[in-house]
Amino acid sequence: MMEIKKIDKYSLAKITAFIYGLIGFVIVILLAIFTITNIIAQQDFTGSILMVTLFNSGAGILLGILLALLFALIGFIIGFITAGIYNILAQKTGGIKIELSEIKKVTSGEETDITK
């Protein structure tokens, strides 16, 4: 049995920033698609469908990029704080205990240790 005694704050912050940024971008792009679909379905626009679609797609992508960066910043801060809190609590109460095992790769009837 092994124990996670400390988490590198910057490492966790980078991972959570990436995850939050990706989620934020996907959410905004989906909202832009739903908005375009709603506008076209209700015919609530003046001009051509192509111009409305291009404008909303461009605005959606720009907004997606900006909000993805904002979400990433928030994720970085949350990851940094979470790792800090974990490190403090792990010193006082002990870390998370995990059990690890080696994975054996079977190729053509013989076992090979892939950890080498």
N, C-alpha and C positions, 0 to 999 in steps of 0.2 A: 504494500500500500504506500502511495506517495502523497505528499501534501503540497498544495500550492500556497507558499508562504507570502509571496509578494508578486504583484502584477505591475509591469512597467507602465506608468501612466501614459506616456506618449504612444506606446504600442496600442493600448486599448483605445486611446483617443483617435488614432488614425483609422482603426478598423470601424469604430462607430461613426466617424465622420463620413467614411465611404458608404456605409450602409444607409445612413440617414439621407445623404445626398442622392443616392440612387433611388430610394423610395420617394423622396420629394420630387425628383424629375419625372418619374413614372406617374405619380399622382397628377401633376400639373399637365402633362401631355394627355392623360385620359380626360381631364376636365376640359381641355381645349377641344378634343375630339367630340365630346358630348355637347359642348357649346355650339360647335359648327353644325353638328347633326340637328340640334334643336332649332337653330336659326334657319337652316335650309328646310326643315320639315314644316315650320310655321310660316315660311316665306316672309320672315320679318326682316327684310332688308331691301335696300334700293340698289340697283345696279346688277351686274352679272354674278352668277353663282361662283364662277371662277375667281373673281376679285375678292368676294367675301371669304371664300375658302382660303385663298392665299394670304389675305390679311390676317385672318384668325389663326392660321397655321404659323405664320411668322411671329405674331404676338404670343402665341402659345409656346413656341420654342424659346423665344427670348425670356418670357416669364418662367419657363421651366428651368432654364439655365440659372437665372437669378435666384429663384427659390431653392434650387438644388444647392447652390453655394450657401445660402442662408441655412438650409437644413443641415448641410455638412458642418457649418460652424457650430450650430447648436449640438450636433452629434459629437463633435470634438470636445466641446465643453462638458457635456454629460459624461462622455467616456473618461475624461481626465478626472472629474470629480468622483465618479464611481470607483475608479482604480484607487484613488486616494483614500476614500472611505473604506474600501476593502482592505487596503494595506494596514490601516489603523486598527480595524476590527480583527484582522488576522493575527496581529501581534498580541492582542489581548485575549482572544478566544481560541486561536488556532485557525489554520487555513482550511480550505476545502480538501478533503481527502478523496483521492481517486486511485483506482486500481488499473494498471496498465499491463498489457501483454504484447509480446512480439507477434508480428504477423508473418506467417510462413507462406511463401509463394510456391505453388505446386506447378511444375513444368515437366511435362512428359514423364510422369510417374515418379519423379524424385523431388524431395523437398529442398528448397533453397531459402536461406535466411536473407531477406531483402534489406535488413537493417545494416548490413556491412557496407 
